[in-house]
């Protein structure tokens, strides 16, 4: 009796935790790409800044451009990688200064903008670009195994 009650409680607990991991398809969710897909999607975000741009149309256009640049940056980081350089200064066994610089460099050809819009509840713009596997392979000059 105690064993069956224990297993029932365990099963209920597992179901409870499984239901807590519901999908969050909000503005920040990235497009899902299956392994071996013919393309990869990158989603960028930009904040609608009414202080810097008092005109609503201007603020929205600036946010869309920031989102577009963010999407392209994510694509470059994914395709080429990111270079990180860090310097640390320690004096008297205490951290005095630490700087971390990251840089991206790359060319993205064949990217297509497939979605853009605004989430006014978050005050953000989003842009999704799609880069096809064949274009990435052409850029890198080699076939990709784990795309």
C-alpha positions as YAML, in Angstrom:
chain: A
units: angstrom
residues:
- id: 1
  name: UNK
  ca: [0.00, 0.00, 0.00]
- id: 2
  name: UNK
  ca: [2.78, 2.41, 0.91]
- id: 3
  name: UNK
  ca: [4.70, 1.59, -2.27]
- id: 4
  name: UNK
  ca: [1.71, 2.22, -4.54]
- id: 5
  name: UNK
  ca: [0.95, 5.49, -2.74]
- id: 6
  name: UNK
  ca: [4.60, 6.51, -3.14]
- id: 7
  name: UNK
  ca: [4.54, 5.78, -6.89]
- id: 8
  name: UNK
  ca: [1.28, 7.66, -7.37]
- id: 9
  name: UNK
  ca: [2.69, 10.69, -5.55]
- id: 10
  name: UNK
  ca: [5.88, 10.45, -7.59]
- id: 11
  name: UNK
  ca: [3.89, 10.28, -10.83]
- id: 12
  name: UNK
  ca: [1.81, 13.32, -9.82]
- id: 13
  name: UNK
  ca: [4.96, 15.23, -8.94]
- id: 14
  name: UNK
  ca: [6.54, 14.41, -12.32]
- id: 15
  name: UNK
  ca: [3.37, 15.52, -14.13]
- id: 16
  name: UNK
  ca: [3.34, 18.74, -12.15]
- id: 17
  name: UNK
  ca: [6.94, 19.58, -13.07]
- id: 18
  name: UNK
  ca: [6.41, 18.58, -16.70]
- id: 19
  name: UNK
  ca: [3.44, 20.94, -16.99]
- id: 20
  name: UNK
  ca: [5.45, 23.81, -15.46]
- id: 21
  name: UNK
  ca: [7.85, 23.71, -18.40]
- id: 22
  name: UNK
  ca: [5.30, 25.06, -20.84]
- id: 23
  name: UNK
  ca: [6.50, 26.62, -24.05]
- id: 24
  name: UNK
  ca: [7.09, 30.35, -23.84]
- id: 25
  name: UNK
  ca: [6.38, 31.72, -27.28]
- id: 26
  name: UNK
  ca: [6.87, 35.36, -26.37]
- id: 27
  name: UNK
  ca: [8.74, 38.03, -28.20]
- id: 28
  name: UNK
  ca: [12.10, 36.79, -26.91]
- id: 29
  name: UNK
  ca: [11.71, 33.20, -28.11]
- id: 30
  name: UNK
  ca: [14.05, 32.34, -30.95]
- id: 31
  name: UNK
  ca: [12.76, 30.47, -33.99]
- id: 32
  name: UNK
  ca: [13.22, 26.72, -33.68]
- id: 33
  name: UNK
  ca: [15.54, 25.18, -36.26]
- id: 34
  name: UNK
  ca: [15.70, 21.45, -36.70]
- id: 35
  name: UNK
  ca: [19.05, 19.78, -37.15]
- id: 36
  name: UNK
  ca: [19.78, 19.24, -40.82]
- id: 37
  name: UNK
  ca: [17.38, 22.01, -41.87]
- id: 38
  name: UNK
  ca: [17.94, 23.85, -45.12]
- id: 39
  name: UNK
  ca: [18.00, 27.23, -43.33]
- id: 40
  name: UNK
  ca: [18.56, 28.93, -40.01]
- id: 41
  name: UNK
  ca: [16.47, 31.81, -38.61]
- id: 42
  name: UNK
  ca: [17.87, 34.61, -36.45]
- id: 43
  name: UNK
  ca: [15.63, 36.96, -34.47]
- id: 44
  name: UNK
  ca: [16.82, 40.41, -33.42]
- id: 45
  name: UNK
  ca: [15.27, 42.92, -31.04]
- id: 46
  name: UNK
  ca: [15.27, 46.70, -30.68]
- id: 47
  name: UNK
  ca: [13.80, 48.98, -28.04]
- id: 48
  name: UNK
  ca: [11.36, 51.70, -29.07]
- id: 49
  name: UNK
  ca: [13.00, 54.79, -27.55]
- id: 50
  name: UNK
  ca: [10.61, 57.73, -27.36]
- id: 51
  name: UNK
  ca: [13.11, 59.88, -25.43]
- id: 52
  name: UNK
  ca: [15.70, 59.92, -28.23]
- id: 53
  name: UNK
  ca: [13.06, 59.95, -30.96]
- id: 54
  name: UNK
  ca: [9.97, 61.96, -29.93]
- id: 55
  name: UNK
  ca: [8.11, 61.18, -33.16]
- id: 56
  name: UNK
  ca: [6.44, 57.76, -32.93]
- id: 57
  name: UNK
  ca: [7.24, 56.81, -36.53]
- id: 58
  name: UNK
  ca: [10.89, 57.75, -36.10]
- id: 59
  name: UNK
  ca: [11.15, 55.77, -32.84]
- id: 60
  name: UNK
  ca: [9.61, 52.71, -34.48]
- id: 61
  name: UNK
  ca: [11.88, 52.92, -37.53]
- id: 62
  name: UNK
  ca: [14.95, 53.25, -35.30]
- id: 63
  name: UNK
  ca: [13.82, 50.23, -33.25]
- id: 64
  name: UNK
  ca: [13.29, 48.19, -36.42]
- id: 65
  name: UNK
  ca: [16.78, 49.09, -37.65]
- id: 66
  name: UNK
  ca: [18.27, 48.14, -34.28]
- id: 67
  name: UNK
  ca: [16.40, 44.82, -34.40]
- id: 68
  name: UNK
  ca: [17.64, 44.19, -37.94]
- id: 69
  name: UNK
  ca: [21.25, 44.86, -36.89]
- id: 70
  name: UNK
  ca: [20.81, 42.58, -33.86]
- id: 71
  name: UNK
  ca: [19.53, 39.76, -36.10]
- id: 72
  name: UNK
  ca: [22.49, 40.16, -38.46]
- id: 73
  name: UNK
  ca: [24.90, 40.23, -35.50]
- id: 74
  name: UNK
  ca: [23.45, 36.95, -34.25]
- id: 75
  name: UNK
  ca: [23.86, 35.44, -37.71]
- id: 76
  name: UNK
  ca: [27.50, 36.55, -37.95]
- id: 77
  name: UNK
  ca: [28.20, 35.21, -34.45]
- id: 78
  name: UNK
  ca: [26.62, 31.87, -35.32]
- id: 79
  name: UNK
  ca: [28.35, 31.47, -38.68]
- id: 80
  name: UNK
  ca: [31.81, 32.88, -37.99]
- id: 81
  name: UNK
  ca: [32.03, 32.85, -34.21]
- id: 82
  name: UNK
  ca: [32.96, 35.69, -31.89]
- id: 83
  name: UNK
  ca: [36.41, 36.90, -30.89]
- id: 84
  name: UNK
  ca: [36.76, 37.77, -27.20]
- id: 85
  name: UNK
  ca: [39.82, 39.51, -25.77]
- id: 86
  name: UNK
  ca: [40.10, 40.18, -22.06]
- id: 87
  name: UNK
  ca: [42.63, 41.98, -19.90]
- id: 88
  name: UNK
  ca: [42.79, 41.80, -16.13]
- id: 89
  name: UNK
  ca: [44.89, 43.96, -13.82]
- id: 90
  name: UNK
  ca: [45.48, 42.82, -10.25]
- id: 91
  name: UNK
  ca: [47.22, 44.98, -7.65]
- id: 92
  name: UNK
  ca: [47.87, 43.90, -4.07]
- id: 93
  name: UNK
  ca: [45.93, 40.68, -4.68]
- id: 94
  name: UNK
  ca: [42.77, 42.61, -5.55]
- id: 95
  name: UNK
  ca: [41.11, 43.10, -8.90]
- id: 96
  name: UNK
  ca: [41.89, 46.60, -10.10]
- id: 97
  name: UNK
  ca: [40.66, 46.58, -13.67]
- id: 98
  name: UNK
  ca: [39.02, 44.07, -16.00]
- id: 99
  name: UNK
  ca: [38.06, 44.76, -19.58]
- id: 100
  name: UNK
  ca: [36.40, 42.40, -22.00]
- id: 101
  name: UNK
  ca: [36.21, 43.29, -25.67]
- id: 102
  name: UNK
  ca: [34.25, 41.27, -28.17]
- id: 103
  name: UNK
  ca: [34.20, 41.78, -31.88]
- id: 104
  name: UNK
  ca: [32.28, 40.34, -34.77]
- id: 105
  name: UNK
  ca: [33.39, 40.26, -38.35]
- id: 106
  name: UNK
  ca: [31.66, 38.64, -41.24]
- id: 107
  name: UNK
  ca: [29.76, 38.94, -44.45]
- id: 108
  name: UNK
  ca: [26.22, 37.65, -44.71]
- id: 109
  name: UNK
  ca: [25.00, 37.03, -48.25]
- id: 110
  name: UNK
  ca: [21.62, 35.69, -49.18]
- id: 111
  name: UNK
  ca: [19.87, 36.58, -45.93]
- id: 112
  name: UNK
  ca: [16.16, 37.19, -46.29]
- id: 113
  name: UNK
  ca: [13.99, 39.15, -43.91]
- id: 114
  name: UNK
  ca: [11.00, 36.91, -43.23]
- id: 115
  name: UNK
  ca: [9.25, 38.67, -40.34]
- id: 116
  name: UNK
  ca: [9.19, 42.02, -38.60]
- id: 117
  name: UNK
  ca: [6.86, 43.71, -36.20]
- id: 118
  name: UNK
  ca: [6.28, 45.35, -32.87]
- id: 119
  name: UNK
  ca: [5.31, 44.14, -29.43]
- id: 120
  name: UNK
  ca: [3.90, 47.29, -27.92]
- id: 121
  name: UNK
  ca: [3.36, 45.65, -24.51]
- id: 122
  name: UNK
  ca: [7.14, 45.13, -24.30]
- id: 123
  name: UNK
  ca: [7.98, 48.33, -26.19]
- id: 124
  name: UNK
  ca: [10.12, 46.43, -28.67]
- id: 125
  name: UNK
  ca: [10.53, 45.78, -32.35]
- id: 126
  name: UNK
  ca: [11.63, 42.43, -33.75]
- id: 127
  name: UNK
  ca: [13.06, 41.27, -37.07]
- id: 128
  name: UNK
  ca: [13.65, 37.68, -38.16]
- id: 129
  name: UNK
  ca: [16.09, 36.91, -40.95]
- id: 130
  name: UNK
  ca: [16.64, 33.58, -42.66]
- id: 131
  name: UNK
  ca: [19.99, 32.35, -43.98]
- id: 132
  name: UNK
  ca: [20.03, 29.22, -46.10]
- id: 133
  name: UNK
  ca: [22.52, 26.44, -45.51]
- id: 134
  name: UNK
  ca: [23.81, 26.60, -49.08]
- id: 135
  name: UNK
  ca: [24.62, 30.31, -48.64]
- id: 136
  name: UNK
  ca: [26.50, 29.63, -45.38]
- id: 137
  name: UNK
  ca: [28.45, 26.81, -47.02]
- id: 138
  name: UNK
  ca: [29.32, 29.12, -49.91]
- id: 139
  name: UNK
  ca: [30.49, 31.84, -47.49]
- id: 140
  name: UNK
  ca: [32.66, 29.43, -45.51]
- id: 141
  name: UNK
  ca: [33.83, 27.47, -48.54]
- id: 142
  name: UNK
  ca: [33.06, 24.09, -46.98]
- id: 143
  name: UNK
  ca: [30.18, 21.69, -46.35]
- id: 144
  name: UNK
  ca: [28.57, 21.84, -42.93]
- id: 145
  name: UNK
  ca: [28.01, 18.61, -41.05]
- id: 146
  name: UNK
  ca: [26.35, 19.83, -37.85]
- id: 147
  name: UNK
  ca: [24.12, 22.62, -39.02]
...
